[in-house]
């Protein structure tokens, strides 16, 4: 990409990354890896799971050791 496009989009992408990080927990992919084998080269967002664990996904992730926030206390 040319420099103008990079400068234009970098702040917006950073803001979205920050929102994603705030809504997720970094566990180095341990919980998700129980259900979907992560490649050794998985990018950082594959190594996170939702902070609020609810429904079937929440139960599954908890069974794999994920620690999150109960939706009733979030």
Beta strands, then each sheet from edge to edge (+ up, - down):
strand 1: 24-26
strand 2: 48-50
sheet 1: 1+ 2-
end
